[in-house]
Amino acid sequence: MSVDEKMVRRIANLARIGVTDDEVPALAKELSAIIGFVEQLSELDTDGVKPLTSAVDAKIRGREDVVTDGGYAEDVLANAPEKDDAYFAVPKVVE
């Protein structure tokens, strides 16, 4: 697939990127090269290949899921401009 100048302008508009008329031909060439590379990747046989989240086979160290904070609402609310019981009071923004 080749990217023409019209498509470059449309992509730039959608991405909200300012592109000058002088930059459009070079960008069209670069985008065509990128798409060509992606098309080459689609030709690879990936049957039987496990998906990876990392190139390194590492395990995440687990931790016990316990609550380690809380119980000091007065300290947290000490600098609040307004509070209601043990909660921050904020102005209503939706009617």
Backbone as ProteinMPNN parsed JSONL, in Angstrom:
{"seq_chain_A": "MSVDEKMVRRIANLARIGVTDDEVPALAKELSAIIGFVEQLSELDTDGVKPLTSAVDAKIRGREDVVTDGGYAEDVLANAPEKDDAYFAVPKVVE", "coords_chain_A": {"N_chain_A": [[0.847, -1.181, 0.0], [0.543, 2.167, -0.825], [1.16, 5.445, 0.351], [-0.402, 8.396, -0.402], [-0.165, 11.973, -1.06], [-2.549, 13.191, -0.346], [-3.575, 11.453, 1.579], [-1.61, 11.751, 3.536], [-2.03, 14.379, 4.346], [-4.583, 14.08, 5.42], [-4.105, 12.278, 7.532], [-2.385, 13.857, 9.061], [-4.149, 15.896, 9.743], [-6.064, 14.468, 11.277], [-4.414, 13.676, 13.363], [-3.831, 16.061, 14.405], [-1.51, 17.463, 13.682], [0.694, 19.878, 12.589], [1.577, 20.239, 9.302], [3.669, 21.252, 6.763], [3.456, 22.194, 3.254], [5.83, 21.54, 2.032], [6.808, 19.425, 3.528], [5.119, 17.301, 3.071], [5.581, 15.462, 0.772], [7.898, 14.044, 1.646], [7.001, 12.9, 4.02], [5.005, 11.242, 2.999], [6.535, 9.375, 1.638], [8.001, 8.243, 3.78], [5.934, 7.163, 5.388], [4.878, 5.29, 3.599], [7.037, 3.538, 3.455], [7.072, 2.578, 6.089], [4.597, 1.265, 6.234], [5.05, -0.656, 4.291], [7.024, -2.167, 5.576], [5.531, -3.214, 7.716], [3.749, -4.775, 6.261], [5.543, -6.698, 5.34], [6.086, -7.993, 7.736], [3.67, -9.255, 8.173], [3.816, -11.434, 6.554], [5.196, -13.374, 7.856], [5.301, -16.607, 9.39], [3.564, -17.245, 12.154], [2.428, -19.256, 13.588], [2.035, -21.255, 16.403], [3.737, -19.76, 17.948], [4.28, -18.408, 21.06], [2.634, -15.677, 22.607], [4.365, -12.825, 23.849], [5.052, -10.84, 26.737], [7.296, -9.705, 27.477], [10.762, -9.683, 26.629], [12.352, -11.027, 28.298], [12.2, -13.853, 30.326], [10.638, -13.531, 33.05], [9.357, -13.674, 36.352], [6.748, -12.099, 38.135], [7.161, -10.781, 41.291], [5.125, -11.694, 43.877], [2.946, -10.242, 46.344], [1.514, -10.084, 49.592], [-1.883, -9.332, 49.769], [-2.889, -6.897, 51.52], [-4.42, -4.346, 53.521], [-2.605, -1.496, 54.1], [-2.658, 1.078, 54.931], [-4.543, 3.854, 56.239], [-7.101, 4.849, 58.568], [-6.423, 7.282, 59.579], [-7.946, 9.615, 59.053], [-8.383, 12.182, 60.07], [-5.865, 13.405, 60.0], [-5.425, 13.484, 57.254], [-7.506, 15.126, 56.378], [-6.864, 17.513, 57.586], [-5.825, 19.79, 56.284], [-7.766, 20.386, 54.472], [-9.852, 22.566, 52.607], [-12.642, 22.585, 52.917], [-14.735, 20.336, 54.692], [-16.813, 17.483, 55.188], [-17.999, 15.678, 57.606], [-16.103, 12.833, 57.514], [-15.092, 13.333, 55.001], [-13.922, 14.924, 51.958], [-15.262, 18.057, 51.064], [-16.634, 19.207, 48.148], [-17.367, 21.574, 45.517], [-20.528, 21.407, 43.802], [-20.666, 20.198, 40.53], [-22.19, 19.131, 38.536], [-25.467, 19.324, 37.497]], "CA_chain_A": [[0.0, 0.0, 0.0], [1.323, 3.392, -0.868], [0.492, 6.592, 0.95], [-0.281, 9.57, -1.258], [-0.129, 13.251, -0.342], [-3.879, 13.452, 0.214], [-3.688, 10.681, 2.804], [-0.719, 12.37, 4.524], [-2.731, 15.558, 4.873], [-5.693, 13.607, 6.251], [-3.52, 11.737, 8.759], [-1.897, 15.001, 9.839], [-5.326, 16.573, 10.284], [-6.621, 13.633, 12.339], [-3.471, 13.666, 14.483], [-3.652, 17.461, 14.809], [-0.099, 17.781, 13.48], [0.891, 20.872, 11.54], [2.499, 19.777, 8.269], [3.768, 22.209, 5.659], [3.394, 21.568, 1.93], [7.163, 21.01, 1.702], [7.037, 18.199, 4.278], [4.17, 16.254, 2.682], [6.149, 14.364, -0.03], [8.823, 13.235, 2.446], [6.186, 12.106, 4.941], [4.34, 10.19, 2.222], [7.541, 8.347, 1.377], [8.299, 7.565, 5.046], [4.778, 6.354, 5.789], [4.811, 4.144, 2.681], [8.085, 2.597, 3.864], [6.644, 1.95, 7.337], [3.516, 0.324, 5.911], [5.691, -1.765, 3.583], [7.673, -3.011, 6.571], [4.473, -3.934, 8.431], [3.255, -5.802, 5.345], [6.533, -7.775, 5.351], [5.908, -8.735, 8.981], [2.474, -10.094, 8.087], [4.138, -12.623, 5.778], [5.843, -14.347, 8.727], [4.471, -17.668, 9.944], [3.607, -17.133, 13.613], [1.681, -20.353, 14.198], [2.778, -21.937, 17.452], [4.587, -18.842, 18.694], [3.565, -17.901, 22.215], [2.747, -14.23, 22.759], [5.252, -12.396, 24.921], [4.895, -9.503, 27.301], [8.652, -9.232, 27.701], [11.769, -10.533, 26.002], [12.98, -11.764, 29.386], [11.249, -14.709, 31.03], [10.723, -13.19, 34.464], [8.113, -13.783, 37.095], [6.484, -10.967, 39.002], [7.137, -11.164, 42.698], [3.824, -11.418, 44.472], [2.939, -9.761, 47.72], [0.26, -10.328, 50.264], [-2.812, -8.243, 49.515], [-3.445, -6.422, 52.784], [-4.52, -2.9, 53.65], [-1.466, -1.047, 54.906], [-2.822, 2.46, 55.345], [-5.897, 4.181, 56.644], [-7.297, 5.055, 59.982], [-5.981, 8.607, 60.005], [-8.708, 10.577, 58.247], [-8.217, 13.53, 60.621], [-4.609, 13.945, 59.481], [-5.591, 13.737, 55.822], [-8.438, 16.239, 56.203], [-6.432, 18.675, 58.364], [-5.599, 20.949, 55.408], [-8.862, 20.503, 53.509], [-10.561, 23.837, 52.75], [-13.959, 22.262, 53.469], [-14.926, 18.91, 54.89], [-18.125, 17.07, 55.659], [-17.744, 14.467, 58.382], [-14.755, 12.356, 57.21], [-14.959, 13.413, 53.549], [-13.663, 16.228, 51.359], [-16.449, 18.698, 50.505], [-16.278, 19.88, 46.904], [-18.547, 22.199, 44.924], [-21.293, 20.612, 42.852], [-20.355, 20.596, 39.159], [-23.217, 18.582, 37.64], [-26.812, 19.57, 38.025]], "C_chain_A": [[0.883, 1.232, 0.0], [0.487, 4.543, -0.334], [0.698, 7.788, 0.031], [-0.36, 10.842, -0.406], [-1.474, 13.59, 0.298], [-4.046, 12.713, 1.545], [-2.789, 11.257, 3.902], [-1.4, 13.578, 5.151], [-3.885, 15.141, 5.794], [-5.185, 13.058, 7.58], [-3.032, 12.872, 9.654], [-3.065, 15.755, 10.475], [-5.927, 15.783, 11.442], [-5.732, 13.63, 13.583], [-3.221, 15.062, 15.021], [-2.184, 17.858, 14.772], [-0.013, 18.79, 12.339], [1.947, 20.396, 10.557], [2.496, 20.796, 7.139], [3.716, 21.448, 4.334], [4.74, 20.967, 1.529], [7.424, 19.666, 2.384], [6.196, 17.025, 3.789], [4.809, 15.16, 1.826], [7.088, 13.458, 0.767], [8.045, 12.348, 3.421], [5.473, 10.974, 4.214], [5.305, 9.042, 1.957], [7.843, 7.551, 2.649], [7.153, 6.667, 5.487], [4.613, 5.133, 4.882], [5.845, 3.093, 3.059], [7.681, 1.866, 5.14], [5.561, 0.91, 7.061], [4.073, -0.877, 5.157], [6.372, -2.723, 4.553], [6.636, -3.825, 7.344], [3.891, -5.034, 7.554], [4.232, -6.973, 5.261], [6.365, -8.63, 6.605], [4.701, -9.661, 8.91], [2.721, -11.366, 7.287], [4.766, -13.719, 6.636], [4.836, -15.372, 9.248], [4.617, -17.632, 11.466], [2.789, -18.22, 14.304], [2.571, -21.044, 15.227], [3.705, -21.039, 18.245], [3.769, -18.253, 19.835], [3.71, -16.379, 22.279], [3.601, -13.881, 23.975], [4.832, -11.039, 25.453], [6.259, -8.883, 27.553], [9.611, -10.181, 26.998], [12.47, -11.405, 27.033], [11.913, -12.577, 30.1], [11.403, -14.477, 32.526], [9.353, -13.333, 35.098], [7.97, -12.566, 37.991], [6.435, -11.474, 40.437], [5.796, -10.764, 43.29], [3.975, -10.861, 45.878], [1.574, -10.052, 48.305], [-0.635, -9.107, 50.094], [-3.5, -7.846, 50.821], [-3.5, -4.903, 52.766], [-3.408, -2.442, 54.575], [-1.598, 0.406, 55.34], [-4.27, 2.691, 55.747], [-5.969, 4.393, 58.138], [-6.81, 6.403, 60.473], [-6.632, 9.69, 59.141], [-8.525, 12.001, 58.762], [-6.945, 14.177, 60.094], [-4.731, 14.312, 58.003], [-6.452, 14.973, 55.599], [-7.997, 17.516, 56.916], [-6.278, 19.917, 57.498], [-6.701, 21.136, 54.371], [-9.569, 21.846, 53.702], [-11.959, 23.646, 53.333], [-14.058, 20.757, 53.628], [-16.323, 18.665, 55.44], [-17.95, 15.704, 56.301], [-16.315, 14.016, 58.086], [-14.485, 12.376, 55.71], [-14.589, 14.833, 53.129], [-14.981, 16.781, 50.826], [-16.004, 19.482, 49.279], [-17.531, 20.51, 46.316], [-19.217, 21.272, 43.912], [-21.004, 21.115, 41.439], [-21.363, 20.079, 38.159], [-24.565, 18.817, 38.285], [-27.79, 18.564, 37.497]], "O_chain_A": [[1.857, 1.312, 0.748], [-0.726, 4.604, -0.538], [1.832, 8.153, -0.279], [-0.591, 10.787, 0.801], [-1.523, 14.206, 1.363], [-4.582, 13.259, 2.509], [-3.166, 11.251, 5.074], [-1.343, 13.765, 6.366], [-4.129, 15.774, 6.821], [-5.761, 13.335, 8.632], [-3.245, 12.847, 10.867], [-2.97, 16.2, 11.619], [-6.264, 16.359, 12.476], [-6.224, 13.586, 14.71], [-2.479, 15.231, 15.988], [-1.673, 18.498, 15.692], [-0.575, 18.581, 11.264], [3.094, 20.172, 10.943], [1.439, 21.158, 6.623], [3.905, 20.233, 4.29], [4.787, 19.996, 0.774], [8.187, 18.852, 1.865], [6.528, 15.872, 4.064], [4.596, 13.986, 2.131], [7.076, 12.241, 0.585], [8.392, 11.184, 3.622], [5.349, 9.872, 4.747], [4.928, 7.874, 2.044], [7.933, 6.324, 2.606], [7.378, 5.534, 5.912], [4.247, 4.057, 5.355], [5.569, 1.895, 2.993], [7.918, 0.664, 5.265], [5.608, -0.198, 7.595], [3.614, -2.001, 5.363], [6.31, -3.94, 4.38], [6.85, -5.01, 7.599], [3.571, -6.114, 8.049], [3.806, -8.12, 5.127], [6.489, -9.853, 6.543], [4.704, -10.733, 9.515], [1.909, -12.289, 7.34], [4.863, -14.866, 6.2], [3.678, -15.049, 9.512], [5.679, -17.955, 11.998], [2.492, -18.105, 15.493], [3.722, -21.374, 14.944], [4.4, -21.519, 19.141], [2.705, -17.675, 19.616], [4.794, -15.851, 22.032], [3.555, -14.564, 24.998], [4.322, -10.197, 24.715], [6.368, -7.684, 27.81], [9.296, -11.354, 26.8], [13.107, -12.401, 26.687], [10.85, -12.059, 30.44], [12.198, -15.144, 33.188], [8.325, -13.134, 34.45], [8.952, -12.065, 38.538], [5.762, -12.456, 40.749], [5.393, -9.604, 43.199], [5.021, -11.006, 46.509], [0.599, -10.243, 47.577], [-0.183, -7.974, 50.259], [-4.548, -8.384, 51.178], [-2.715, -4.253, 52.075], [-3.278, -2.934, 55.696], [-0.731, 0.914, 56.05], [-5.114, 1.807, 55.602], [-5.011, 4.144, 58.869], [-6.787, 6.642, 61.681], [-5.958, 10.554, 58.58], [-8.513, 12.94, 57.966], [-6.941, 15.366, 59.775], [-4.199, 15.331, 57.563], [-6.156, 15.783, 54.72], [-8.707, 18.519, 56.849], [-6.584, 21.015, 57.963], [-6.568, 21.972, 53.477], [-9.858, 22.231, 54.835], [-12.409, 24.45, 54.15], [-13.536, 19.997, 52.812], [-16.924, 19.533, 56.072], [-17.776, 14.699, 55.612], [-15.381, 14.762, 58.385], [-13.74, 11.539, 55.2], [-14.886, 15.806, 53.823], [-15.743, 16.047, 50.197], [-15.105, 20.319, 49.36], [-18.639, 20.042, 46.577], [-18.561, 20.464, 43.255], [-21.085, 22.315, 41.177], [-21.389, 20.553, 37.023], [-24.769, 18.54, 39.466], [-28.972, 18.615, 37.835]]}, "name": "protein", "num_of_chains": 1, "seq": "MSVDEKMVRRIANLARIGVTDDEVPALAKELSAIIGFVEQLSELDTDGVKPLTSAVDAKIRGREDVVTDGGYAEDVLANAPEKDDAYFAVPKVVE"}
